[in-house]
Amino acid sequence: MPWAIRPYSAMRLTFDLKLSQVSVVKFPGAGNRMQIDYLFGPLRKDYGRQGSSPLAIRVSEANAVADVKRFKAKWTHSVCGMTVEISPAANPQRPHPAYGPWYAVGNFPNGKRSFAITANTGQKLIQSLVCRLAGNLGN
């Protein structure tokens, strides 16, 4: 897909994880809306309930924008010039351990695509990954 970010170098620099799986989803009834998912680390059954190890990270990119008006102010951050919501993945109201799993969502600076990251690591490393992903954009 010509719009895909190819997150391999950003992942290697931030986490040194190997790519395990890539999948592409075309949403029925949504025009040409598509999403590409990259899974790094071990393949698991449930990424919403994993502990701090083994580290596994899912990076998704869609050729549509995220609705930043729906972001919760409590979890919204400015990360490398982008508005990003970083919250506990399963339920932002529940107490959670420092390692997550965390969910990040935002739009790339070009305003044409969005990204999402699900990871069982801390917010600071997710922010580093977001910055590196944005640095991979060719437009």
Secondary structure, DSSP 8 states (H G I E B T S, - for coil): -TT---THHHHHHHT---EEEEEEEE-TTSTT-EEEEEEES---S-TTS--S-S--EEEEEESS---GGGS-GGGEEEETTEEEEEEESS-TTS---TT--EEEEEE-TTSS-EEEEEESS-HHHHHHHHHHHHHT---
